[in-house]
Every structure is written in structure tokens, then in C-alpha cells.
């Protein structure tokens, strides 16, 4: 079998920095990592391929713990209502109107567009939360097929909600059920499913009960927005006499495989309940700031033993930029210089990778022999010393501006020298522009 060598890069394995080192890849796996300088002429030759990474940083592929492919065609859209003055109005006047207007073609194009931007940003694994309340059946399969062309690992779900009536809620449940079934019989290392729920405040007891019965908190788990705006908590207390976390616990939604997104407005008791459930917390700082909903203090989650991962909520595909935003936001809120260093550095290469490992069942986020070859060669020659202790400083002040030169997923080249495999980027953009024009008309 032919091999690929990523030669003489500065390799951050996810645990340590080897400088220089050469990564040998065979099939979909890393065969070995050879420390020290290795001349190309020492290659075994034949079919083997040498990719020169001399002096450049090589890292594991990045993971996005929460995104929304369906928002891709909203870039630059003009609202048809007056500007929103709160979170609910943002949902009503933008996102819920948009997701109702999506066609299957829009969904496919959104997946291609977001997928391309992930590859360009060195993101190799995503957790998507999909909503298209008037084009439900087959939507997850459509996204899955589009992402397959690009080679991305993805964990998908459909956003069940009562906001478009009982038929849409039932169809959403069925879409999750059917995609979960499909993933159970497929190669789980590339495609996974969770059971998607919008948020407590748009889910009736009946729908939550049906969702809980169709999903499994300890099996695939659920993927749900939690206390993103104050309205989620207020409506839960008003209608059901308890907070959002208590309500979800009662229905069996929380568990080790569940991702609870945002968690902006949780009191200490709810944080304790969430911690006891073992659920993941996904933090999306740019989205929180853009929606002006407030932001969670990450140290509260960490102290309770909750695992927090980083997501973009569809705001961007760029995880380094999201990491920078998380760092600045935590520091700003704490009012203590450098406070972000306490809670943020471990998210991207630590918790996000762990979430992906747990979900996909392979050693994602760790460049080591036997692990899948998901890696990125960055157009970044570190201008100052680099070690595992200061990798976050390089992210904040250097890598946020770096371009992915080579992206490999499961040993396959997905981006080489800025050239994309699995799709014609200009053609995708052109099709997206046309589809967006029609979508904005219907919106
Ligand atoms: Zn979201």
C-alpha cells in the first residue's frame, strides 16, 4: 500500500510538540511519527507521496461541537420586519422565517458551502444541528451526502420543535429516528447521529415525551439548546414550575452523550444537575455576543465537573476565531487580565477532540500511530518558540490568521495547496448565490 509522508513539519500531536517530525500515513491511519529531520531522498520511493511541511505547523484536524449548516445562505440577508429588539424576535424575524423557506436544494447547497469553509479552516469534524421545518423528510440524508463528497466527519440531527405545529414536530421526530437507524448500520467513524431538539421553550410535554422515547440519552444522546436566552427559563418556570435543566432531566433528555448548548442562564443548582448527568456543554461565544443573550462563566461549569466544548453556532466555520472570541469574552467578563487562559485553552484541542472521540469511536484529535489521519498543515511558520505549554498563545496571536494548506481526513487529501477535492468551490458559490436570491424572495 502506498504511503503519504507529511515531511519535517512542527508537529503538535494534541499532546506534545515534535520539531521537526515526519508523519507517515498508510490507508486511513497514521502509521508512525518519525522525530528529527528526514530528507525526502530517504523515502522508500515508488508510489509514496511526500508533502513538504518544512517549518510549518501541523495539528490534528479541528472539531466544531455545535454548528448550523442551515444558516449558510443567510449571509447578508435583509429582514422583512423591523430590527429585532430581543432574542425571541431574532428567532422569529430571522431564523424561524429562514428555516421555513429552505428547500432541499438550499439545504444541499448550504451543506456544501459550510463544508468547504470547514475544510478551508482546518475543521475536519462537525456536530450539526439542522432545521428546515417545511422540508424535513430526507434533509439529514441530503446533508450527509453533500458532506460525504467533501469527506467531512459529521454528527447530524434534526431540530424538533412545536413552533410549526404538530405535523412538523412529528416529522422531525421521524427524521431523527430514521437517520439514527441509518447511522447505526453505517461506518460510524465518519457519520453519526444524535437526536435533535430545539429548546425547552418550543417543546410541549407531549413532544418532549415522544422525543425522549425515540432518542436515547445514554445511546446516541440528544443535542439541544439550553437556556440560551432568558425566555427559555422564564417560560419553563411559568408553564411547568421548574427550570429548563430540571424539566429536561425529568424527561430523560440529559445523559453522558447529550450536548447541552449555551447554558447562559443556569443557576448553581441546575449546573449541579447538569454535572451529575454527565452531559456535555457547548459554548458558542460569538453567537452569544451577537444575539446579546449574555454569556456563561466557564469556570462555573469547570468547577462543577462539566465538560465544555467549543462550537460556532453557525456564526463561522473558523474554530481558531471562535477560540479567540471565547478567550476575550471570558477575560472581559472576569475583569481580570488573562482570565481566559484559565478556562479556554483546553476546549479546542482537549474537550472538542474528546467529544469527537467519544462520538465517533476513533482517536480523533491525537496524532499518534494507529489514529485516523485527520490533520492540517497550516501556512504558519511559528515566529517564536512553540511548545505544548504555549500552543494557545500561537492560536490567539498567529493561527487565527493562518490558512490551511493541506487538510487530510481519514488519510484522504481534502485540500492540497489551496486546491479543494470533492467539489468546485467557485461553482458551489455561484449556485449558492442563485439559490440565496430565490430563498430571500420566499423568506
Ligand atoms: Zn445553535
Boltz pocket constraint, residues with backbone or C-beta under 6 A from the ligand:
constraints:
  - pocket:
      binder: B
      contacts: [[A, 66], [A, 67], [A, 68], [A, 129], [A, 225], [A, 261], [A, 313]]
      max_distance: 6.0
